[in-house]
């Protein structure tokens, strides 16, 4: 018996849908051996940028941005993450101006969707600050760091401990740029305004005390790894840009630095096992402080305590790393040669100078018997480097916990010097490992 049904629009749609599903299933059977590769996530792309694959990462990011725009438009909040990654990739490739524009686009979208004082934007501000620093625009980098802290204050007010992450970030920047007295004001604010002395918030308390002690040490002794980021501009007082508070530091009050280090030792004596490397590191900072300030008997007691506590334990590796050979604590150096003004037709070439010195470190960390081994180019900065090497201070080498004199300690000073491309056409110069074209 033949049954004839009437075709309706709805039944036609059902038939087409069934047919499409069969087509998809059939295509899946044909290509079952093909592996689907998921789009890389943000963490994977960031890893590519960090490992020198910024160009490949940039292609993936551009594809993601195009997809988001096609689906959600140019003002989608989903653009923030890929735009930040794009800025990171451009910065890694040296395209600083475009990177800054990209970061600005990301922050503008974020502010439109989440508000002018949204805290997440500070991560982008910090990226902008580092990008400006890499271009030697130190003042603008400083402004970005201060503005980021102002976002914390606008969101939480000046009396909330919620501002501590921004406070410490700004204080660390000030320390890095030799603006130590302004940093000191922030560390003291953390300790006093938020009563960290009286709370169980040991992590923030330790960080504030550690930073405070470092400001006093750096007031007298710049660290060996000091980078002189802000020698090219004068650090401004705390409160001069984006926040209203002011701080006026007292000078030469070094006893407060010692008190901060003693407090750190007391905290870690309670928190840590007696053989803990964390506790040993804190004691070592205190011993180094005494050595730098020529309190040799106190220094000897603390150094010996570290040795005796860790001897015959697995943690003696800490002693082997830090106390068996001399370690430089204070390394004053001569000023580097000034970069000449760049001429449009003759690029400036930056080369690396090296001065090698051998010296003797006494049991008190002083230096003597300064002997120059080599100098390049010529005698540039040689005499000045020898003079500063004689003023250096070391943590001496120890035998059975007692400081001893060490001869033939190597002292190396690397510095940039400059020439023009016209004077640097030789193959030798261009193949030199220290050769770097200025950008």
Residue, then its C-alpha position, 0 to 999 in steps of 0.5 A: x500500500x502506497x502512502x503519500x504524505x504532504x511535504x511541509x516547510x518544517x519537514x523539509x528542514x528536518x530532512x536537511x538537518x538529518x542529511x547535514x548530520x550524516x555528512x558531518x559524521x561521514x566526513x569525520x570517518x574519512x578524516x578520523x586519522x587527522x589530529x585536531x590541534x587546539x589554539x595555543x592558550x595565553x600561557x603558551x604564547x607568553x612562554x613563546x615570547x619568553x623563549x625568543x619566539x616572539x615573531x611566531x607568537x605575534x602571528x598567533x596573536x594577530x589571528x586570535x585578535x582577528x577572530x575576536x573582532x569578527x565575533x565580538x567587535x573591536x570593543x570586546x573585553x576579550x581583546x584585552x588579553x591578546x592585546x597585552x600579549x601583542x604588546x609583549x611580543x612587540x616589545x621583545x622584538x624592539x618595536x617599543x612605540x607600537x608596543x606602547x600603543x598596543x598596551x594603551x589600547x588594551x588598557x582603554x578597553x579594560x577601563x571602558x568595560x570595568x571602570x577607570x580605577x579597575x585594579x587589573x590595569x596596573x599590570x599593563x601600567x607596569x609593562x608600560x613602565x618597563x618599556x619606557x625604561x628600556x627606551x631610557x625614558x626614565x621619568x616617564x617610567x617613574x610616572x607609570x609606577x606612581x600612577x599604578x600605585x595611585x590606582x590602588x589608593x583610589x580603589x582602597x584608600x590610603x589606610x587599607x592594607x589592600x594597597x600593600x602590593x602596590x606600595x611594595x612594587x613602588x618601593x622596589x622601583x624606588x630602590x632600583x632607581x636609587x630613590x632610597x629615601x622615598x622608598x624608606x617612607x613607603x616601607x615605614x608607612x607599611x610598618x606603622x600605618x598597618x601595624x605590621x609590628x603587632x599583627x601575625x602578617x609575617x610576610x608583609x612585615x618581613x618584606x617591609x623590614x627587609x626593604x627598610x634595612x636595605x635603604x639604610x645600607x644602600x644610603x652608605x653602600x651601593x650594592x655591587x649589582x647597582x644598575x644606576x637606572x636613574x642617574x639620568x634624572x633626579x628622583x622626585x619626592x614621594x607625593x610629587x605626582x599621583x598621591x598626596x602624601x609626603x615623606x621627609x627622611x632622616x639621614x645617617x640614622x643607621x641604627x634603625x637598619x640594624x634594628x630592622x635586621x635584628x627583628x628579621x632574625x627574631x622573626x625567623x628564629x620563631x618561624x624557621x628551623x634552626x638549620x633553615x637556609x632562610x634563617x641563615x640568609x637573614x643572619x648573613x645579612x646581619x653579619x654583612x651589615x656589621x662588617x660593612x660598618x666595621x663592627x668586626x667583633x659582632x660580625x665574627x660572632x654571627x658568621x661563626x654562629x652560621x657556620x657552627x649551626x649548619x656544620x655537619x647538616x645537609x644545609x652546610x651547602x649554604x656555607x659552601x656557597x656563601x662563605x668559603x670564598x670572598x664575596x664582594x659586598x661593596x663595589x664602588x666604580x668609576x662613571x662610565x664614558x658618556x654616550x656621544x650625541x648620535x649623528x643622523x648619518x653616522x650611527x653610534x656603536x657601543x662596545x664593551x670595555x674590560x679591566x681585570x684586576x687581581x687583589x688580596x682580601x683581608x680577614x676584615x674584607x678590606x683590599x690590598x695589593x691591587x694589581x692590574x692584569x689587563x685593560x681594554x681599550x688601552x688604559x681607559x678607566x684603568x686608574x679610576x678602576x684601580x682606585x675604586x677597587x681599593x675601596x671595595x669591601x668583601x665578605x672574606x673567606x672562612x675556615x672553620x668559621x673564622x675569617x681568613x685572608x685570600x690572595x689573587x682574588x679576581x676583580x672585573x669591571x665591564x663598561x660601555x664605550x662608544x665609537x662611530x660606525x665610520x671608525x668600526x668597519x673592520x671585520x674584527x670589530x663586527x665579529x667581536x662578541x661584545x659588539x652591539x649596534x645602538x638602537 
